[in-house]
Amino acid sequence: MVQDERVQMQIEQLKSANAEVRASAAGTLRDMGPAAQAAVPALVAALKDPDEIVREWVAYAIGAIGPGAVAAVPALIEALRDIDVNVRQWAASALGRIGPAAHTAVPALVDALHSASDTIRSTAANALGEIGPAAHMAVPALMGKLEDQDGVVRANSAFALGEMGPPAEASVPSLIRALKDNDRNVRIIATSALGKIGPAAIAAVPALAEALKNDSENVRLRVYAAGSLGKIGPKANAVVPALCEGLKDKDQAVRALAARSLGKMGTEARAAVPGLTKVLEDSDRDVRLLAASALLKVDPGVEAAIHTLVDGLKEKDEGVRILAAGALTEIGPDGKAAVPALTEALKDTDSQVRLNVAQALGQIGSAAEAAIPGLTEASQDSDAEVRAVASRALERIRGHI
């Protein structure tokens, strides 16, 4: 049976005199997800079904259709006042699944934040987060919910503020307080949210730096602290020193993200060069590669970083070779020492490695003249992207000789 006919059959069954058949039809449409978009008008009508179980399944189905169910937003807003708490929950959830196009529901979802039901409050907060920056008028209400008695409500409110990004700047002090919440999940999500707000969350740097140093704290929180410090950026003087401390963390994931965050700052993180250089001796291979990659972005031409990445090109692990080759695309004209290894890597079995290597050689320019024979061969590679990148690299090298 073709999909359209299946949808039509469920639409007809939504009109059945039997409530179980109607609920089953809504459940089937839920399972079909976005492919059931043609059923939205029928589902909107079914939100007024006399049976609360049917209404629950109908709201669930609309949510599963997602953004394509935008026409259901007015009916879902009305369903937020349904006498059945489960219908209200699924209506709030559906509005979130529809996303930014459901922005007209923001006032109703803000009202739902004050429900007596923990589940309704938490679902409404999550839905506001899924709507994102278009729900910025909810920021004051969500700030208040960071003090809610229920941990899930507090966590979802922090999530929502983070999803709104810079428009949630006013919530920074409240999120900083949430870093001391007695619920670990709230602390983790608040940490992430501050990073998503970005440079406007500069006031959070001391608290995030403290979280990064706290060995008694959950490793996931320390990882998020490193990531958020990187997103706030180097304009805050304390960010680079804090991330340099993160390079010394006992956990590999924290050290790795600290290195990556420093790399994203580029030359503005030049003060981190000594710390990153030391991490080139890290016991973990991935941390060493990320530190080397960061060094090339922070201070292009650092020979020790180039050697670390060249070693990575020889690893058995395909993912490691891809990572090393990708990092070497940042190398630029200072990477002459890597040319022999890069030329050899043009024969790698993985096309992504070959592509990155060809790009790196092109970035080196005239100093990669010795790679011309290898790139000429790569310009006939079995992979079209590799051929194109190798040809461009040849043009670049020959154009600078």
Secondary structure, 3 states (H helix, E strand, C coil): CCHHHHHHHHHHHCCCCCHHHHHHHHHHHHHHHHHHHHHHHHHHHHCCCCCHHHHHHHHHHHHHHHHHHHHHHHHHHHHCCCCCHHHHHHHHHHHHHHHHHHHHHHHHHHHHCCCCCHHHHHHHHHHHHHHHHHHHHHHHHHHHHCCCCCHHHHHHHHHHHHHHCHHHHHHHHHHHHHCCCCCHHHHHHHHHHHHHHHHHHHHHHHHHHHHHHCCCCCHHHHHHHHHHHHHHCCCCCCHHHHHHHHCCCCCHHHHHHHHHHHHHHHHHHHHHHHHHHHHCCCCCHHHHHHHHHHHHHHCCCCHHHHHHHHHHCCCCCHHHHHHHHHHHCCCHHHHHHHHHHHHHHCCCCCHHHHHHHHHHHHHHHHHHHHHHHHHHHHCCCCCHHHHHHHHHHHHHHHHHC
